[in-house]
Amino acid sequence: MPLRGSHRRLCLGDLQEPRPCFLSRLKLLRRNLPCLDVSIQLYYQPRRPVPCSNHFPPSNFNMFPDDLSVVGTSSNLRPLAIFTSYMALCLSLTTLILRTLHSQSKALFATSSKSASSSSVRLICFAFLAVLSLATTWYYMLRFFEFSYRAWASTHSVAFDANQPQLGRWLRDTKLFKEAWHIALATPARLWWTQQIFFFSAGWSVFLDRQGHHFNVPHLWAFMLLGQVVAISFATNLFFLTALFYRTRCSPPSPLKQDSANSASASPHPRTLVWTPFPALLVAPLTLTFTAVIAIPYTLTSPYFLTFLVAPHVLLFLPPLLHRLVPSAWGTSREVKEAEAWYAKFYGGVVVCAALLQGKATLNVVREGSAGAESGGYGGVLGALYEHPAVSSVGWDVILCWVSWGMWIVGEIWKPEEDEGHVDRTNKKEL
């Protein structure tokens, strides 16, 4: 009976610490009762929790296999959601602006005015340039995505399969924004192309401020954001189309900001006035933008690279939104001619700063060519345009910006009378 009791206690595992004498007895009994081997082994094994319905899987338990990373694991959901949100943002901004253009085009072509017929050629040209810029820049952008995925697959020992791409793991391990800009700024020849897009963005920001409020164009923030997430040339051509539609229709102006001093000393006759912000409100974001552009090539390998890169993207939102962000006391009401000359100074300042920085970039490329580098000289600049899809996307964006702005300036020189009739009826207010 004692043997049975001992054997029963060992099977249940109720003993806390067996005594030495008891262990010696077990060794003796083991020779005669082989069944105790199982009891002793079970007793000395570490205790494990008994699986039951109210126990959760351990933290390292992976419910999804590796080949389902596109759909499954929570670590891949965030990059997939960010990428999907980015594409949805591009589509929604384009739709918002195209809806505005569609409503204006129906009202414009419903009339048979002389101004509508004279603007039709320019409208067709800018519409064609908008489609061309979107197709060109995003063809190379999609090629960049492919290049980035192939490079990631080769470094992570992942077989390239177009039918089952590992998008979740690729987006999780790759910082596309940083990678694209780092590639586009890697050499002096690539910098020669890439920095020009910042110059066009700076000038276009001031242009949005002046022309957008002059023609009462809605959603100015959407144009700037669309240019930054899609292409500057695409958004610029869409804004040229919008400005032509609103100019031709001679839409009424937005409410003007006037200070009390002008109202008190006013003449009895109405005259055209334009509210302009204090110069410091435009000088500050433009100066900081050009400062960041100068610093970007020197911070490619530093942790501040993204800071200097994102700074121009944020700062250039300020000029188009000044009319809504600052009170009217932070500006001055001017005559239309005087306001045009006032804004012309900022256009000239942007052009001068851009020319100086572009001249410096050109000298760097020439020096590399003189040193015998393949990426230097005139041939190095042309070759850099097709060295990588990231450079090609930005480079063609720059080329189409040159073409679009050239057509706009030529059209303004040849058709100055289109704007005169509108200016005489805009920004008027009884004083």
KAMOQUI-V930898 format. One record per residue. N is the residue number from 0. PHI is phi as a letter, one per 20 degrees, with the letter a starting at -180 (* if undefined). OMEGA is omega in whole degrees, -180 to 180 (999 if undefined). NEAR is the number of other C-alpha atoms within 12 Angstrom. Layout:
<<N;PHI;OMEGA;NEAR> <N;PHI;OMEGA;NEAR>>
//
This chain:
<<0;*;177;7> <1;f;180;10> <2;f;180;19> <3;f;179;14> <4;f;180;12> <5;f;-179;23> <6;f;179;27> <7;f;179;19> <8;f;179;20> <9;f;-180;28> <10;f;180;21> <11;f;178;15> <12;m;-178;21> <13;e;-178;18> <14;f;-180;17> <15;e;-179;11> <16;b;-178;13> <17;f;179;19> <18;f;180;11> <19;g;-180;10> <20;f;180;11> <21;f;178;16> <22;f;178;17> <23;f;178;13> <24;f;179;20> <25;f;179;25> <26;f;178;17> <27;f;-179;16> <28;f;-178;21> <29;f;-179;20> <30;f;-177;13> <31;e;-178;13> <32;c;-179;18> <33;f;-179;16> <34;f;179;20> <35;f;178;27> <36;g;-179;21> <37;f;-179;16> <38;f;-179;23> <39;f;-180;27> <40;f;178;17> <41;f;-177;19> <42;f;-176;24> <43;e;176;19> <44;f;179;11> <45;f;-178;9> <46;f;179;11> <47;c;179;9> <48;f;-180;11> <49;f;-180;9> <50;f;178;10> <51;b;-171;8> <52;f;-176;7> <53;e;176;8> <54;e;178;10> <55;e;177;12> <56;f;178;13> <57;f;-174;10> <58;f;-179;8> <59;e;-180;8> <60;f;-179;10> <61;d;-178;15> <62;f;-175;15> <63;d;176;16> <64;f;-176;12> <65;f;-176;17> <66;f;176;19> <67;d;-176;20> <68;f;178;26> <69;f;-174;26> <70;d;-159;23> <71;e;-161;21> <72;f;-178;23> <73;f;-180;19> <74;f;179;21> <75;e;-178;26> <76;f;-178;23> <77;f;178;21> <78;f;177;26> <79;f;178;27> <80;f;179;21> <81;f;-179;19> <82;f;178;25> <83;f;178;17> <84;f;178;16> <85;f;179;21> <86;f;178;18> <87;f;178;17> <88;f;178;22> <89;g;-178;28> <90;f;-178;20> <91;f;178;20> <92;f;178;29> <93;f;179;32> <94;f;180;18> <95;f;-179;23> <96;f;180;34> <97;f;176;26> <98;f;177;18> <99;f;178;27> <100;f;-179;30> <101;f;179;20> <102;f;179;18> <103;f;-179;28> <104;f;178;27> <105;f;179;17> <106;f;-178;20> <107;f;-176;29> <108;f;171;23> <109;f;178;13> <110;e;178;15> <111;d;-177;16> <112;f;180;17> <113;f;-180;15> <114;f;179;29> <115;f;180;27> <116;f;-180;21> <117;f;-180;23> <118;e;-174;36> <119;f;-180;23> <120;f;179;19> <121;f;178;31> <122;f;179;35> <123;f;-179;22> <124;f;-178;25> <125;f;175;36> <126;f;178;28> <127;f;179;23> <128;f;178;37> <129;f;179;35> <130;f;-179;24> <131;f;-180;27> <132;f;179;37> <133;f;-178;36> <134;f;-176;22> <135;f;-176;29> <136;f;-178;35> <137;e;169;31> <138;f;179;24> <139;f;176;30> <140;f;176;32> <141;f;175;23> <142;f;176;22> <143;f;176;30> <144;g;179;28> <145;f;179;24> <146;f;-179;25> <147;f;-180;30> <148;f;179;33> <149;f;178;24> <150;f;178;20> <151;f;-179;28> <152;f;-180;24> <153;f;-180;15> <154;e;-180;15> <155;d;177;16> <156;l;178;12> <157;d;179;21> <158;f;180;18> <159;f;180;22> <160;c;-178;15> <161;f;-179;13> <162;e;-180;8> <163;c;-180;15> <164;f;178;23> <165;e;-173;31> <166;f;-178;36> <167;f;180;31> <168;f;179;30> <169;f;-180;33> <170;f;179;30> <171;f;-176;25> <172;e;-173;23> <173;c;173;27> <174;d;-171;21> <175;f;-178;27> <176;f;180;25> <177;f;-179;24> <178;f;-178;30> <179;f;-179;32> <180;f;178;36> <181;f;178;28> <182;f;-177;33> <183;f;-179;36> <184;d;-169;38> <185;f;-176;29> <186;c;178;33> <187;g;179;36> <188;f;177;42> <189;f;177;41> <190;f;179;43> <191;g;178;43> <192;e;-167;42> <193;f;-175;41> <194;f;179;44> <195;f;180;41> <196;f;175;40> <197;f;179;47> <198;f;177;40> <199;f;179;44> <200;f;-180;46> <201;f;178;45> <202;f;-180;40> <203;f;177;40> <204;f;177;44> <205;f;179;43> <206;f;176;36> <207;f;180;42> <208;f;-176;42> <209;f;-174;35> <210;f;-179;34> <211;f;179;36> <212;e;178;36> <213;f;-180;41> <214;d;176;35> <215;l;-179;31> <216;e;179;35> <217;e;173;30> <218;l;178;27> <219;f;179;42> <220;f;-179;31> <221;f;178;33> <222;f;-180;46> <223;f;180;45> <224;f;178;34> <225;f;178;37> <226;f;-178;42> <227;e;-178;35> <228;e;-180;30> <229;d;180;37> <230;a;180;42> <231;f;-179;45> <232;f;178;48> <233;f;-180;46> <234;f;179;44> <235;f;179;48> <236;f;175;44> <237;f;178;45> <238;f;175;46> <239;g;176;43> <240;f;-179;38> <241;f;179;41> <242;f;179;40> <243;f;178;44> <244;f;-178;39> <245;f;179;40> <246;f;-177;39> <247;f;179;37> <248;f;-179;35> <249;l;-178;30> <250;f;179;29> <251;f;-176;23> <252;f;173;30> <253;f;180;23> <254;g;-177;20> <255;e;174;29> <256;d;179;31> <257;c;179;31> <258;e;-176;24> <259;f;-179;15> <260;f;178;13> <261;f;180;22> <262;f;-177;18> <263;f;-176;12> <264;d;-174;11> <265;e;175;18> <266;e;-177;13> <267;f;-178;11> <268;d;178;11> <269;f;177;17> <270;b;-175;24> <271;e;179;28> <272;c;178;35> <273;c;178;40> <274;e;178;40> <275;c;-180;40> <276;f;175;35> <277;g;-177;24> <278;g;-177;22> <279;f;-179;18> <280;f;175;28> <281;e;-178;38> <282;f;-175;26> <283;f;-179;20> <284;f;180;30> <285;f;179;39> <286;f;179;26> <287;f;178;27> <288;f;-180;38> <289;f;176;39> <290;f;178;25> <291;f;179;30> <292;f;178;39> <293;f;-175;31> <294;e;-174;25> <295;g;-179;32> <296;f;-178;31> <297;e;-177;22> <298;d;-177;21> <299;f;-178;27> <300;d;-178;17> <301;d;178;15> <302;f;-180;13> <303;e;-177;18> <304;f;-179;25> <305;f;179;26> <306;f;179;20> <307;f;-180;28> <308;f;-178;36> <309;f;-176;23> <310;g;179;27> <311;f;180;35> <312;f;-179;32> <313;e;-175;27> <314;f;-176;33> <315;f;171;42> <316;f;-172;37> <317;f;-177;35> <318;g;180;42> <319;f;-176;40> <320;d;-177;31> <321;f;-178;34> <322;f;-180;36> <323;d;-175;25> <324;e;-173;16> <325;d;177;19> <326;f;-178;20> <327;f;179;23> <328;f;180;19> <329;e;-180;22> <330;b;-177;28> <331;c;175;26> <332;e;-177;33> <333;c;170;27> <334;f;-176;24> <335;f;179;28> <336;f;180;18> <337;f;179;18> <338;f;178;29> <339;f;178;24> <340;f;179;17> <341;f;178;26> <342;f;179;32> <343;f;177;18> <344;f;179;19> <345;f;175;32> <346;g;179;29> <347;f;178;18> <348;f;178;23> <349;f;-179;33> <350;f;-179;26> <351;f;179;17> <352;f;179;28> <353;f;180;31> <354;f;180;20> <355;f;-180;19> <356;f;178;27> <357;f;174;29> <358;f;177;20> <359;f;178;20> <360;f;178;31> <361;f;178;27> <362;f;178;22> <363;f;178;27> <364;f;179;32> <365;f;178;25> <366;f;178;21> <367;f;178;23> <368;f;178;21> <369;f;179;16> <370;f;178;13> <371;n;180;14> <372;f;-180;20> <373;f;-178;23> <374;e;-178;30> <375;d;178;29> <376;m;-179;27> <377;f;179;24> <378;f;178;19> <379;f;179;30> <380;f;178;33> <381;f;178;22> <382;f;-180;22> <383;f;-179;35> <384;f;-178;34> <385;d;178;25> <386;f;-177;26> <387;b;180;31> <388;g;178;31> <389;f;177;41> <390;f;180;40> <391;f;180;34> <392;f;180;41> <393;f;-178;48> <394;f;178;42> <395;f;172;37> <396;f;178;45> <397;f;-179;34> <398;g;-179;29> <399;f;172;35> <400;f;177;39> <401;g;-179;25> <402;f;-177;26> <403;f;179;36> <404;f;176;29> <405;f;178;19> <406;f;179;25> <407;f;-179;29> <408;f;178;16> <409;f;178;14> <410;f;178;25> <411;f;179;19> <412;f;-178;13> <413;e;-177;15> <414;c;180;21> <415;f;-176;19> <416;f;180;19> <417;f;-175;28> <418;e;-174;30> <419;f;-179;18> <420;f;-180;17> <421;f;-177;29> <422;f;-179;32> <423;f;-178;26> <424;d;-178;24> <425;d;173;32> <426;l;177;33> <427;e;178;28> <428;b;179;27> <429;f;-178;17> <430;e;999;23>>
//
